[in-house]
Amino acid sequence: MRYFLDTYALIEIAEGNSIYRPFIEGDTITLPDNLAELFYFFLRKYDEKTAHFFFNKFKRIVTDLPIEIIPDAMSFRYTHKKSNYSHIDCLGYIFSLSDDRIFLTGDRGFLGKKNAKIVRWANLFNLSRKDGMRILKSLFCFPLH
């Protein structure tokens, strides 16, 4: 399968949420803006070292946004302004449609949208950061240092 990971999905994967395992084994991409949000999230939640760690792990799946997507994405955002979508989510969603990918998100606002898959999971096991990192290492085919 071909997936587009929004920032919510990236964070869940980074924090070791095993429900996302099937989605990272396919052809998976994200945009630079999603990576920027991921970096900022870990900078705020942990520290700069952790933010750089995940930046370096996910940068391999970053792809450029075709500039032609911008008008359609912003029109989608305007049309759905009551849904309060971020511009980054709109860019990712419209890009995923144009590239025939499943838009993987935790945002319930995308429920019922074409090619959108909402995956949410309460961390029932309350994993520690160490356990989350261990699970993350098992999810990726490349070594994590």
N, C-alpha and C positions, 0 to 999 in steps of 0.2 A: 504494500500500500504506500501511497504518497501522502505525507502529512506536512502541514504547516503548524509550527508550535508558537502560540502566543506567549506572552511573558508569564502568565499564570501557569501554563504547562511547563515552561522552562524551570520555574521556581519549584514546582512540585517534583519534577525529575531530579533537580539538584538536591532537594531535601530528602530524597530517597523514597518517594511515594511509589511503591511497587505496582500500583494499579496502572501506572504509565509505561510499564515495561514493554507491552506489545507495540506501543506507538513509536518507540525509538529504534526498533529493529528494522523499520522500513526506510524508504527514501524520505528523509526528514530535513526540513529547512526552517529558517527563521530570518528575520530582517535585522539590520544593524540597530534600528531603534528598539527592538525587543531586547537585544543584547545590552543596550545602554540601560534600559529599565532594570534588567536583571542585575547588572553591575551595581546600580544605585540601591536596589533592594538589599543586596548582601553587604554593601558598604554601611547602610543604616542599621541593619540587623546585627551584623557581626563586626567586621573590620575590613580594611583595605586588602589585606592578604587574602582573605576568603573571597572577596569580590574579584580579585585578579585570578584566583584559582578557577572560579567558575567561568569567568570571561575566557580564559585560555582553553577551557574544555569545550565550550560551546561555540567558539569562533569558527570552528571548522564547518558548521552547518549554516553559517550566515551567507545569504545571497543578496545580490543587489536588487533593488526595487526598480523595475522598468518605469521610467518617468511617465509613460502613458497611463499608468494606473491611477495617478493622482486625481485627475478630474472625476473619474468614476467613484473613487473612494470617498472623496469629499462630497459628492452628490449623494452617495449612500448615507453618509453621516448626516447631511442636511435633511434628507427625506425621513430619517429615523431619529431626529433630534430629541424626541421624547424618551428614547432608549438610553440617552446619555453615553453613547459609545465614545471612546477616546479616538483621536485621529490615528493613533498607532494601530488600534484594533481594526479600524476601518481599512487602513492600508493593507494590513495583513489579510483580512477577510477577502477583500476584492482581489488581491494578488492570488490568494489560494484558489479562488473561483477561476481566474484567468489561466492558472497553471494546472488546473484539474487536480487539486489537492484537497484533502480534508482539513478543515480549519479546526485545530484542537485547542479548546479553551475551557476554562472553568466558569466563564461568564454566562450566567443563565439568560442574559439578554439575547443571546444567540440561539436560544431554544427554538426549534422549528425552521431555522434558516437553512437554505440549501448548502450542502457540504459542510455543515458545522456539527461538530461532535463536542458535547459538553461532558466533561469528566470532572467530577468533584468527589472528594473522599475525605471524610473526617479522619484525622490521624488517630485512629482508635487505640493504637499501640503506644502513642506518645513517645516516638523514637527520640533518642538522644541525637545530638549532632554527630557524634562518633558513629552510631549505628546507621544514621542516614548516609554518611560518607561511605561506609562499608557497602551498603546496598548500591549506592551510586557506582562504586567501582565495579560491582558485579554486572551492572547494566550496560556499560560501555565496552566495546571491543578493544579500545586502546588503553594503554596503561595510564593510571592517574598517579602523579607524584606529588 
